[in-house]
Amino acid sequence: MLHIDVMDGLFVPNLSFGMPVVSSVRPNTRLPLDVHLMLANPVKYIEAFAKAGADSITVHVEADSDPAQAIEQIHRLGKRAGLSLKPGTPAQAVCPYLKDLDMVLVMTVEPGFGGQKFMGETMEKLSGLSRRCQELGYAVDFEVDGGIDPSTAPIAVQNGANILVAGSAVFGQPDYAVAIARLRG
């Protein structure tokens, strides 16, 4: 899948892609588009990103929008719904929503800028949430984003991640195929 970070300069201190990029990418790939909304008020934009071609939409539990409303809206539009946590946000913040989620995104860096160092302390949160979903019988994917490289990818997988977002470890290399093969180990 292609993970597309959308930043508004308010929720995180950076700006990035918007709906025009998603709608331009959509006709050029069959890969699922995993859109991560790092926006102050994501509910305002969910429908536009769904129409632009997102297959899954993830919002932050820390955003100004009600997570339950965002999840319901994403599902009503026929898309997979994800909820994300910043490194400092406790795992319990997503627990009330787990039964309704398709994915939990655990940020392993502070969102907003690429190239940061993997925060290993987030793995306890990931493993706890993964175990909880297994115990409850919830079919939730666990995605990690930030500092993923050939040395951190296995750590994330061992702690319950089944989706890894790799930016610099792939796009900072001369040969993307080789970089991806290294991540897969």
C-alpha angles and dihedrals in degrees: 000000000000115000112210118194113209115195128181102193089243107068089037126017096250140068125227145150125347138187094295091061093048092048090048093050095045099074091045100060142037090206116112113260111228106197117197111197111206091179133135092230108021097168088070090062107032096096093048092052091046090053090046090061110271114156095191128021124199124192130185121257086218094058123109092253124089106259093216091053091048093049092048092049093049092050092045087058090054096251133126112260125221134180122206133206128204115227094260096048114099119242090240089073091076098037096092089058102042096102090058099044131098093191143014117206114204110197110221092190133032105279120247109060135051126228098048125144118264112256104223093191089074090069092079089058092048095048092046093052092045092052092047093053091048091051091049093044094241116155098220126155117223117216127186125200128189136053094011111161136140091287098046100038094075090048091054092047092048088055096052108278116139096171121054124191111209120182115153093025088063108024093042091060128084094230115042094191092055091046092052091047089053090052091052089052 
